Amino acid sequence: MSAYPEGPVPLLENLNPEQRAAVTLPHESALILAGAGSGKTRVLTTRIVWLIQTGQVSPHGILAVTFTNKAAKEMLTRISAMLPINTRGMWVGTFHGLSNRLLRTHWREAGLPQSFQILDSADQLSAIKRLMKSMNVDTEKYEPKKVQWFINGNKEAGRRARDAEAFDEYSMRLAELYEAYDAQCQREGVADFPELLLRSYELLYRNEPLRQHYRDRFKHILIDEFQDTNTLQYRWLKLFAGPHTALFAVGDDDQSIYAFRGADTANMAAFEREFAHGNVIKLEQNYRSHGHILTAANTLISQNAHRLGKNLWTAEGEGEPIRIFEAYSDQDEASFVVDEVKTLNREGVALSDMALLYRSNAQSRVLEHALFSAHVPYRVYGGLRFFERQEIKHALAYLRLLTHPEDDGAFLRVVNFPARGIGARTLEQLADHAVRAGGSLWQAACTGSGKVAGFARLVEEMKQATADLPLAEAIDHVIEASGLADYYRADKEGADRLENLNELVNAAALFADESEDNTLDAFLAHAALEAGEHQAGAGHDALQLMTVHAAKGLEFHTVFITGLEESLFPHEQSAHEENGLEEERRLMYVAITRARRRLYLSHAQSRMLHGQVRYGLPSRFLNELPEQVLLHLNRRAEPAYPSGVQQAAGHYGVAAPRSQGNDTGYKVGQSVAHAKFGTGIIIDFEGRGPDARVQVKFRDGGTKWLALAYAKLSPA
């Protein structure tokens, strides 16, 4: 019970019992398990106002930590609206922002100059390249980006160079570069972002009087999005916590989707054990979504074994069922989405209140094409439209050079990308030569020597190699031969970019299939049109497109979750990671709970992947949803198989089968059930009549030939 049970009534009157219990907690640590749409930001800010208004603490005695500057600003704005105080002096901010504030205040004790500068990621990479050049380090063997990942990964784990995990000659050299980089930063009086947190942690850890000062000052520490904390962030928080500090951690383990950034859901269980001592308040009343949406979310996430456990509910009624659409192909799926969006918009739902979600960026291309063709304004939230992405522009620049080598813009974009040792000075000399000769940079390169001439030869070789290839194969060859594919394969964060390049090949295959003019020039013109047209202007009503990761924290009247197929969502990579499937399921949970009133889930029987049509299984997540809240708009649609596609196995599924005619009553693409092997999809036939066999790809990933006379298959 609160020490101030009556309190300022207007502050508490619109809170539900659990929210009120959290806001009015006495001076003790607690874990607030806040479900999606349960009003956690309101609880957090109202708790701060309650503490100040009831005289339990001054604004000076509160430390509130968020994960984004936007969230920190919103928190301060809400506090100002409820309290007539100046919030400028309050310690409310992100981990890095507060670390910077601490280091600015105690720069001398931290061993930094008073006016130290902060390096962003690009500045940091430049500093690493400069260091490596001064040390004559082979940048092909030790790529600067990999050195950067090594340094930042160790810093975010709380390790200096002397503690870095170095177990062979290569990693020992990386540790040496880390140490030299730290020394360079110290000489130059600069700090990168990971350094801010690590340096402030070290400052408090080794300086007991300073640590005690802040423990005495901050009587209450409040942390938002606690499920997203990493190891060092949790250790940083614990340094501020004295025996008389009350920690108020707000989070939702079911929405922990940033393991790839180092987020550790185990921190929530550790916090409950070390600070809350079982004092957990669950905020389960949802103020966002209708009942059917929450039932689906609850049932899905209950499949995860490692969770603290809660069950969302709403007083808003059950609402509409969740609509399931099974498309023949990814294009059919996109057409369905566009038709539904246009219908809902005519009925009064704003485009901006509808979101189209996908698991990976590459999936946006087909959807963007359908929206562009239908003249539906859209905006890619938290990212770039497909043809505006860096790797796509690089690939298109190479392709332009094949047909228009005098394009100086394309030449300059890729002459040294991937890096081939052609520096700014060389390009200046090349430009001077081109001006004197009255020609293009390409012409100057062809008559030059050294690495620039080597680049010209590379382009000529690609032109000759692709002269007689179909469009998609030609583009695939250029992506490989140019070095783009290898560059992004070696990039720790390059998987999405590689998927986008593969999607460019798909776009070319589709274009060649649909267009009378399937030349490279025609495709480049098509790409330019889609890149430059139909961009929704600022402030204009537009459909929102985004990855599920980008959607976290947002909500919409209507949500479409597309591409719900095995190996897409859940992503195939999850099978190779510890608890990877559980994180994918949390990601699906986040996607579902973005919807307020209407939710669509769609999957396609066939999808173009790397220029080939592949067939896959519906996502297991669809089977984990309760049937009573679903409305199947169509069941087991018969697939429209393109002709002439060769059979090939793949991670996602299989290419078009070699035979489709049969007299069994079953169809390729049909979902079937087997008593022993479970459910699967028919992908091929062999034989006829009583000797017929079917090849079934089962949900667990196995593929088997079954004799129909004995298999006892039934439609699923």
N, C-alpha and C positions, 0 to 999 in steps of 0.2 A: 504493500500500500504506500501511496505517496505521503510524505511528511506534510504536504500541503493539499489535503483532499478537496477543499473548496476551490481555492485558486481563483484566477481571473476567469470567470465563467465564459465570456465571449470567446476566449481563446480555445476553450475545450468543447463548446456546446455542439459542434458539428463533427466531433470525432466519434468513431465507433468504440466499443469497450476495449478492444485490443489496442487500438491506436492511443486511446487515453491512458491505458496502463503503461505503454511505452513512453509517452510524453512525460508522465508524472512519476516516473521511477524515482526512488530515493537515491542517495549518493552511493551508487553501487554499479558494478560493471554488468553488462547484459549483451546478449546477442539478439538482434531483432531480425528474425527470418521473414523477410518482406517479399511476398509473391508479386508476380507481374500485375501491374495496375492496382496495387493495394494502397497507394498513397504514401510511399516511403519518403519521398522528398518533403512532403507536407509534414510527416511525423518528425523528420530530422530537424527541419527549420523550426517547427513549433516547439520541439524539445529545447532548442537553444533559447528561444524567446521565453519559454516557461522558466528556465533556470535563471535568466537575467531578471525577469519581471517579479519573480518571487524572492529575489534577493539572495539566492543561493550562490551566485557567482557573478563577477563583473564581466563585461565583454572582454576585458584584458586577460581573463583566466580561462578562455575557451580556445581550444585548438580543433578546427574542423578540416578534415581532409577529403578531397574529392579526386576524381580521375581526369576531369576535363576542365578547362578554363570556363567553358560555357556553364557547366554545372555549378562551379564556384560563384560565378556572377549571378546566376539565378538564385542561389541560396542567399547571397547578400542582399539582392533586390527584395526577396520575400521578407527577410528579417527587417529591412528598413521600412517596409510597408506596415509591419506589425508593431515596431518599436520606434519611438522618436530618439534614435541614437545615431551617432556618426560611426558607421561600420568600417571606415577606412583603416583604423588601427587594429582591427580584428585579424587574428591569424586564421583565415579561411582561404584555402587554395589547394592546388594540386601538390603531389609529392615533390615534384621538381620545383614548382614555384616556391613552396615553403622552404625547401632546401636552399634555394638561391637566397631567400630572405635571411636565413640563418647564417649563411656564409658571408653575405654582405655586412651583417652586423658584427660578425666575429672573424673578419678576414685575416687579421693578424694571427690569431690562434690557429686558424685553418691553414696558415702558410701560403696565403694568396695575396696578391697586390690588391689594394683597396678598390681599384677600378678594373678588376679582372673581366675579360670578355668571354662570352659564351659562344661556343662553336655549334652551329646546327649540323645536321648529318652531312650536307654537302661540304661545308667548311672542314669538318673533321676528315672526310675522305681526301680533300686537297692537302691537308696537313700530313696525312699518312703518306701520300704520294711524294710529297716534298722530302720527308724523312727518308723514304726508301731510296730516292734518287741520291741523296747525300751519302747514303751508306752503300751505294752501288749494289742494291738488292735486285735480283732478277725478278721483274714484275710478272713474267710469264709463269714462273714456278710459284711465286708468292703473290697472288693477285691482291691488289690493294683492298678490294672489297672483302676478300676473305680475311685479311688482316684486321679490317674494321670489325667484322663479325666476331672474330676471336677476342679482340679487346673489349668490345661492348658486352659480349656474352659473359666474360669473366667479371667485368665490373658489376653487371646486374646480378651476378651470383655472390657478390661481395668479396671477390678475389683480386688481389694485386698480382703483378707479374711473378713475384716470388712464390705465390701460392697457385699459380695457374697449372692446370692439368697438362703436363708435358711428358710424353711417354716415348717419343721417338725423335729422330733428328729434325723432322719437319715441324712438329709442335714445339720443340725446344727453340727452334729458330723463331717461331711466332711469339713465344714468350720473351725472347730477347728484343724483338721489335716492339712488343708491348712496353717493356721497360724503357727502351729508348724513346718511344712516343711520349710516355709519361714525363720523362726528363725534358723533352722538347717543350711540352705544354707548360711545364713549371717555369722554364727559362723565359717563355714568351708571355706568361701571365694569362693563360687561357684555360677554359674548362669546357669539356663537352657535356652533353646532357646526362649520360650515365654517371659522369664524374660528380655532378652536383649532389646526387643522392648518396653515392659512396663516400665522398669527402665529408659531407655533413654527418653521416653515420660515424665515420672514424673520429670526427671532431668530438662528438658527444661520448663516444665509447671510451676514448682515452682521457678526456677532460672531466674528471669527477665533479669539481666545483660547478662547472658550466652545466653539466647534466642535472645536478641537484637544483640549480637555479630554475631550470625549466620544469622540473618535476614539481617544485614548490609553486611555480606560477600557474601551470595548466592543471586545474582541478578536474576539468572535464575534457575528454578527448572523444570526438565523434568522427566516425569514418563511414563514408558512403561507398557503395559498390564493393564491399569487403571481399566478395568472392573473386575479385579481379586482382587482389594483391599477390605480389611474388614474394620470394623468400627474403630478399633484402628489405623490401618495403615493410614487411611484418616485423623484422628485426629492428628497423628504424623506429617504428611505432612503439615497440616495447621499451626502447631507451627513454622515451618521454614518460613512461608509466611508472610512477612511484607507488609506494604502498597505500597512499591515500588518494590516488587518481581513479576516477570513474571512467571506464571506457565503454562507449556506446557504439557497437559495430552493427551496421545495417547492411544486409546483403541477401542474396538468393543463390544458393548453391545450384539450383536447377537452371540458372541463367549464366553459369560460368562457361564461357565459350572462347576464352583467350589463352588456352594452354600453349599455343604457338608463340605467344608473347611472354611466356613464363608464369602466367597466372596459376596459382596452386590452390585447388579447392580444399586441400587438407588444412589450410590455414584456418578455415572456419571451425573445423573440429578441434584444432589446437587452441583456438581462442576460447571456445566453450569450456575446454578442459583447464586452461591456464588462468583465465580471467573471469568468465561468466559463471563457472562452477555450476552449470546446469540451469542458470537463469536465462531461459530462452522465451521470447514472446513471438508468437507466429501471427503475422498479418496475412490472413487468408481471404478476407472479403475483397472481391475484385470490383472495381468501379468502372471498368473499361468494357468488358466483353459480355455478351449474352451467354446463357447457360450451356448450350450445346458446344460452343467453342471451348469453354472451360472444361467440360466433361471430356472432350477429346484430348485436351492438353494434360489433364490429370491422369487419364488412363495411359497415355503414351509415356509420360515421364515416370510412371510407377514401375516401368520395366527396368529402370536403372537401379542397380544394387547399392551404389555408393552415394547415398543422399541422406540429408537430415530429416526430410519428410514433412510435407504439408499438403493441403488439399484446397484449391481455390474454389470459391463459391460466389454467387451473385444474387442480389435481390431483384434483378432486372428481368427475370423470366428466362425461358429456354431459348427464345428467338428462333431464327431460321436454321434448318439443317445445314450441314457442311456439304457442299457440292463437290462431287468427284467426277472428273472428266478423263476418259481414256481416249487418247488421240491415236490416229494411224501413224502420224509422223510428227517431228518437231515443228514442221510448217503448219500442219493441221492444228497442233496445240496453239501455236501463235495466232492463227486465224480465229480460233475459238475465243481466246483471250480478248482479241481486238473487238470481236462482235459483242461480247459481254460488256466490255468497257463502254462502247458506244451506246448500247442499250441503257445501261445504268446512268450514263451521262445525260441522255435524253429524259430519263425519269427524275433528274434533279440532283444526282450525286456528282459533286465537283470532281474533276479529273485529279486535282491535287489531294483529294481525300480517298484516292485509290492507289494501292501500291502493288507492283509486280515484282515478286521476289524470286531469286535464283541462288543456287549454291555457289557457283563460280562465275566470274566475270565473262568468260567466253560464251556462256549461254545467252548473253544479252543480244548477240548479233542477229540471230533469227528473229527475236522479238522486236528489235529495233527496225529491222527491215519491214516487218509486217505493219508496224505502227507508221513508219514513213510512207509506205504504200497507201495506207488508209487515211493519211493526212490527220493523224491523231497526235497532237503536241505532247511531247514527253520530255522528261528531264532525268538524267542519270544522277542519282543522289550519292554524294561521297565518292565520285569517280568520274571518269571520262566516257563519252560516247565511244562506241567500238572503233570507228575509223579515226578517232582523235588520239588513241592510245599510242604511247611512245614506240612500242615494238611494231605496231601496225604501220606507223609512219615510216619507220626504218625500212620495213619490207617493201612498202610501196615505192620508196625512193630507189631501191635497187631495181625494182621492176620498171620504173620510169627510165632508168639508165639503159635498159635493154632496148627500148624503142625510141627514146629521145635522149641520147647521151649528152647532147648540148645543154641539158637542163642543169644550170649551175647550182640551183637550190638543192636538187636531189644529190648532185655530186658532193657538195659541201656537207650534207647531212650524214653521208655514210662513208666518205673517203677514209675516215679514221674510226669507223665504228662497225664492228668491234675494232679495238685499238690495233693498229699495225705500224706504229712508230712514225706516223706522219704528223709532225708538229705544226704549230702556228707559223713559225718562220718559213718552213717549207711551203706552206700554202700561200703565204704572202709573195714569195718568189714566183710561185706558179701563176698567181693572179697577175703579177707584173708582166710575166712572159705572155700571158693571154691577151692583155691589153695591147702590148707592143705588136703582137701578131694579128690583132683584130679578130681573134677567135674566142672559143669557149675554153673553160677550164679543162674539159675533156680533151680537146684538141691539143692543148698544151701538155697534158699528161701523156698522151700517146706519143709525142715527140720528145718527151723527157726521159729521165733515167731513174734508177733506184726504186724506192718503195712506191712512189707515185705511179711510175710506169708499171710496176707489179700490180697495182690496183686496177689499172686500165686493162691489163691482160686478164685479170680475174673476171671482169665484167664481160670481156669478149668471149672468154671460155664459157661463161654461163649462157650467153646469147646463143652460141653454137650448140651447146648441150640441150637447150630447150626448144630449138627451132622446130622440131617435129613432134614435140610432146603435147598431149592435151593440156588445156589451160591449168587445171588443178595440179597436174603432175609437174608442169613447168614451174608453178609458184612454189610447190613443195621442194623442188630441186634448188631453187634460188635461196630459199630459207636455210637449207642445209649448206649449200656451197659457199654462201656469203659468210658463214660463220655465226649467223644470228642464233641458230638453234643451239649450237655448242655453247655460245656465250650465256644464254639463259639457262641451259642445263647446269652450268657451273655456278650460277648465281643462286645463293641460298634462298632468296626470295623470288626466284625467277619462274616458279612453277605456273603461276597464273599467266605470266607473259607468254610462256611456251604454249599454254592452252589457247591463248588468243591467236597465236601464229597458226596453230592447227585449225582454228576456226576460220582463219582467212582462207585456208585451203578449201574448207567446206563451202565458204561463200563463193569461191571461184567455181567449184563443182556445180553448185546450184545455179549460178549465173549461166554457165555453159549449157546446162540442161534446159533452161527456160528462154534463153536469148537466141535470136536468129544470128546475131553477130557475136560469136564467142571468142573474138580475138583478145589479146592482152590489152590493146588500146581501148577497146570497148569496155573491158572490165575496169580499167583505171578511170575511165570517164564515169562509170557507174559508182565507183568508190568515192570519187570527188563529189558527185551529186549528193550521196547519202551523208557525206561528212559535212557538207556545207549548207544543206537545206533543212527546213522544218525544225530548226532549233527553237525551243520555247524561250521567249525573252523573259528577262527578269520581271517578276510580278505577274506574269501571265499564267492562266490556269493550265496545268500540265500534269499528265500521268507521271507518277513517281516510279522509277526503275532503280533497283538496288540489290546488292547481295544481302543475304540474311544477316551477316555480321554487321553490315552498315545499318540495318533496320533496328538494331537493339536500342531501346529507349524511345522509339517512335510508335505511333498508333494511327490507324486509318479506319474509315468506315468499312471499306472493302479491301481484302487482301487476296491476291492470287499467288500461290506457291507452285512454281512450275518445275518440271524436270525431276519428278519424284520417281526415280528409277535407281535400282541397285548400281553402285559404282559412281553414280552422280550425286545422289543424296539418299543414303549415306555415301560420302566420297570414298573412292576405292582406297585412298591412302589410310583411312581409319583402320583398315584391317591389319596394318603393319605397325600401329602405335598402341602403346599400353593404354587401356581405357578409351581408345579412339572412338569406338562405337558409342560409348556413353556420352562422349562430348558431342558427337553428331546428333544424338537423340536430344541433348540439351539445346542444340542449335535449332532442331525442328520445333521444340517446345517454344523457343523464343519466337520463331516464325509464326506459329499458330496464335500466340497471345498478342500479336500486333493488331489483330482484327477486332473491331468493335461489334459490327453487326453482320457482316457477310464474309464467308471464307470459301475460296475455291482451291481445290488441290488437283493438280493435273499431272499426267504422265503420258509418254508416247511409246508406242510399240516399236517404232523405229526412229533412229536419230542419226544424222550425218556426223560421223567422227573421222577426222583426218581424211576427208575425201571419199569415205566409204559409208554405205548405209549399214548400220549395226542394229541388232535386235537385242533387247534386254528385258529384264524382269521388272515388274513394278516394285517400288521401294518397300522394304519390310515394314517401314513406318505406317504405310497404309493399312497393313494387316493388324497393326497394333492399336488401331482406333476402334472404338465401340460402334458396332453396326447400327445401333438404334439412333445415332445422331447424324448418320450419313444419308445423303441422297445421291444415288448413282445416276448421272445424267445419261450415261450409255454404258453398257456392260460388254466386255469382250468384243470390241469392234473388230471387224475383219480387216487385217492389214492389207494395204495396197503396196505390193512388192514391186520395186523398180526392176526392169530387166537388165541383164548384162552385168550384174554385180557379182564378182567372184567370191567364193566362199573363203572366209579367213577368220581365225579365232582372234579374240581380243579381250582385254580386261573388262570391257563394258558388256559385251555380248557376242553375238555371231553375225557374220554378214548374211546376205540373202541366201536361202538354201538352194541347192541345185535342182530339187524337184518339188513340185507343189501339187500336181494332179494325183488324186487318190480316190478310192471308193470306200473309205472306212467310216465316213460320217464325221471325222475330225478334220480340222483345218490347221495349217501352219499359223502360228501366232495365238492359238487357242490356249487358254489356261486350263490345266488338268490337275487332278489329284491322284496320288498313289498311296496305298495304305502304309507302305514302308518308307518311301522316300519323300513324302509330303507333296507340296504343290510345286508346279513348274509350268513351263511354257513349251509347246511343241515347236521345234525349229526345223525339222526335216522328216521326210518319209522315205521308206525303202520297200519295194515289193508291192503286191496288190492282193486283194482278197484275203484268204485265211493266212497267207504267208506275210502279210504286211507288218512292218515294224515302224515305230516312230522314235525319233530322237528327241528327248526331253531335257531341257536345261532346268534343273531344280533350283529352288530358292537358296539352298545352301551353297550354290556354286557348282555342284557336280552335274555332269552331263552323261546321260545313259541312253542306250538303244534298248527298247522294250518291244517284245512281240505282243501285238494287240490281242492275239488269241489267248494269252495267259496273263497279261499284265493287270487286267482289271482296273483300267483307268476310268475315271469319271470326270465330267466337266466340273471345274472348280468355280 
